[in-house]
Amino acid sequence: MDTVRTSVDIPRDLHRKLHEAAKLRGCSARRLILESIERIVLEASPQRPKRRLSLERAPVSSRGHAFDLSSEQIHELTEFP
């Protein structure tokens, strides 16, 4: 694994809590830091936007011709639970 060494100054109290948390989890402080960074990076990565069905256009038949239906007619033809 290709790595880069870096240093970060953290408050003494947080450093102590970090090592306590790592000990409780049974891992090293390094592992806990890396997992936390990975989680934050994944959360920050851009998500693909969900595709939404656009109701702006008229429904089109399989032959490519637009239906000429009013909202009321569509509502009558559609079954809702």
Backbone as numpy.savetxt, mean C-alpha at the origin, in Angstrom:
# Nx Ny Nz CAx CAy CAz Cx Cy Cz
26.30 -10.12 0.41 25.45 -8.95 0.41 26.35 -7.72 0.41
26.07 -6.80 -0.50 26.82 -5.55 -0.60 26.25 -4.58 0.42
27.10 -4.03 1.27 26.61 -3.15 2.33 27.34 -1.82 2.31
26.74 -0.86 2.99 27.33 0.46 3.18 27.32 0.73 4.67
28.46 1.13 5.20 28.53 1.45 6.63 28.11 2.90 6.83
27.26 3.10 7.80 26.83 4.45 8.13 26.74 4.58 9.64
26.69 5.80 10.10 26.54 5.98 11.54 25.42 6.97 11.79
24.72 6.75 12.87 23.58 7.58 13.25 23.70 7.85 14.74
23.54 9.10 15.10 23.53 9.44 16.52 22.10 9.32 17.02
21.91 8.47 18.03 20.58 8.33 18.63 20.70 8.62 20.13
19.63 9.13 20.70 19.66 9.42 22.13 19.97 8.16 22.95
20.70 8.35 24.03 21.14 7.24 24.87 19.96 6.39 25.34
18.88 7.03 25.78 17.72 6.30 26.27 17.10 5.43 25.18
17.01 5.98 23.96 16.47 5.21 22.84 17.40 4.05 22.49
18.70 4.25 22.56 19.67 3.20 22.30 19.48 2.04 23.27
19.28 2.37 24.54 19.06 1.33 25.56 17.77 0.57 25.26
16.69 1.31 24.92 15.41 0.67 24.61 15.51 -0.21 23.36
16.29 0.23 22.40 16.51 -0.56 21.18 17.12 -1.91 21.52
18.16 -1.90 22.34 18.82 -3.16 22.72 17.91 -4.03 23.58
17.10 -3.42 24.41 16.14 -4.21 25.21 15.11 -4.87 24.30
14.59 -4.11 23.33 13.59 -4.66 22.39 14.20 -5.79 21.57
15.44 -5.61 21.13 16.10 -6.66 20.35 16.28 -7.92 21.18
16.66 -7.74 22.43 16.84 -8.89 23.32 15.52 -9.64 23.50
14.42 -8.89 23.69 13.10 -9.53 23.84 12.70 -10.32 22.60
13.08 -9.82 21.43 12.74 -10.48 20.18 13.72 -11.59 19.83
14.83 -11.64 20.54 15.82 -12.67 20.27 16.65 -12.39 19.03
16.88 -11.12 18.75 17.69 -10.77 17.59 18.65 -9.65 17.98
19.48 -9.26 17.04 20.42 -8.18 17.31 19.74 -6.83 17.09
20.35 -5.80 17.65 19.85 -4.44 17.42 19.97 -4.10 15.94
21.03 -4.57 15.31 21.22 -4.34 13.87 20.06 -4.91 13.08
19.68 -6.14 13.39 18.57 -6.78 12.67 17.27 -6.01 12.88
17.04 -5.56 14.09 15.83 -4.80 14.40 15.82 -3.48 13.62
16.96 -2.81 13.54 17.06 -1.56 12.79 16.81 -1.81 11.31
17.45 -2.84 10.73 17.27 -3.14 9.31 15.82 -3.49 8.97
15.18 -4.30 9.81 13.77 -4.66 9.57 12.88 -3.43 9.62
13.18 -2.53 10.55 12.38 -1.30 10.66 12.55 -0.41 9.44
13.78 -0.27 8.98 14.04 0.54 7.79 13.36 -0.08 6.57
13.47 -1.39 6.41 12.84 -2.07 5.28 11.33 -1.86 5.28
10.70 -1.96 6.45 9.26 -1.77 6.57 8.86 -0.34 6.16
9.61 0.64 6.65 9.31 2.04 6.33 9.49 2.30 4.83
10.54 1.75 4.25 10.79 1.94 2.82 9.67 1.31 1.99
9.23 0.12 2.36 8.14 -0.53 1.64 6.84 0.26 1.74
6.55 0.80 2.92 5.34 1.60 3.11 5.39 2.88 2.28
6.58 3.42 2.08 6.74 4.68 1.36 6.78 4.51 -0.15
6.99 3.28 -0.63 7.09 3.08 -2.07 5.73 3.32 -2.72
5.74 3.92 -3.91 4.47 4.26 -4.57 3.67 3.01 -4.90
2.40 3.08 -4.65 1.49 1.98 -4.95 0.79 2.28 -6.27
0.53 1.23 -7.04 -0.23 1.43 -8.27 -1.63 1.88 -7.91
-2.13 2.90 -8.58 -3.49 3.34 -8.28 -4.49 2.26 -8.68
-5.51 2.14 -7.86 -6.55 1.17 -8.18 -7.35 1.70 -9.37
-7.63 0.81 -10.27 -8.43 1.21 -11.42 -9.88 1.36 -11.00
-10.47 2.42 -11.46 -11.87 2.66 -11.14 -12.70 2.58 -12.41
-13.85 2.04 -12.29 -14.77 1.98 -13.40 -15.35 3.36 -13.63
-15.18 3.86 -14.82 -15.71 5.18 -15.14 -17.13 5.02 -15.66
-18.03 5.75 -15.06 -19.43 5.73 -15.50 -19.75 6.96 -16.33
-18.70 7.66 -16.77 -18.88 8.86 -17.57 -19.40 8.52 -18.97
-18.93 7.41 -19.52 -19.32 7.03 -20.88 -20.53 6.13 -20.86
-21.28 6.16 -21.94 -22.45 5.29 -22.06 -22.01 3.84 -22.21
-22.77 2.89 -21.66 -22.44 1.47 -21.88 -22.43 1.16 -23.37
-21.56 0.27 -23.79 -21.42 -0.07 -25.20 -21.74 -1.55 -25.37
-22.52 -1.86 -26.39 -22.88 -3.25 -26.65 -21.67 -3.98 -27.23
-21.79 -5.30 -27.35 -20.70 -6.10 -27.89 -20.45 -5.76 -29.36
-21.41 -5.14 -30.03 -21.22 -4.74 -31.43 -20.59 -3.36 -31.53
-20.36 -2.72 -30.40 -19.73 -1.41 -30.43 -20.69 -0.25 -30.53
-21.98 -0.51 -30.47 -22.96 0.57 -30.55 -23.39 0.96 -29.14
-23.47 2.26 -28.89 -23.88 2.73 -27.57 -25.37 2.48 -27.37
-25.72 2.09 -26.16 -27.12 1.91 -25.82 -27.72 3.29 -25.57
-28.96 3.45 -25.93 -29.64 4.72 -25.68 -30.64 4.48 -24.55
-30.11 4.45 -23.31 -30.96 4.20 -22.15 -30.83 5.35 -21.16
-31.91 5.68 -20.53 -31.89 6.71 -19.49 -31.46 6.06 -18.17
-31.15 6.88 -17.20 -30.77 6.37 -15.88 -31.90 5.54 -15.29
-33.13 5.99 -15.49 -34.29 5.25 -14.96 -34.40 3.88 -15.60
-34.19 3.81 -16.93 -34.28 2.53 -17.62 -33.17 1.58 -17.16
-31.98 2.10 -16.97 -30.88 1.27 -16.48 -31.20 0.76 -15.08
-31.75 1.63 -14.25 -32.11 1.24 -12.89 -33.17 0.13 -12.90
-34.14 0.23 -13.81 -35.18 -0.80 -13.90 -34.61 -2.15 -14.36
-33.59 -2.12 -15.21 -33.01 -3.35 -15.74 -31.98 -3.98 -14.79
-31.55 -3.24 -13.80 -30.52 -3.71 -12.89 -31.15 -4.21 -11.60
-30.73 -5.41 -11.19 -31.22 -5.98 -9.95 -30.27 -5.62 -8.81
-30.79 -5.10 -7.75 -30.00 -4.78 -6.56 -30.47 -5.68 -5.42
-29.54 -6.14 -4.62 -29.94 -7.03 -3.49 -30.75 -6.30 -2.45
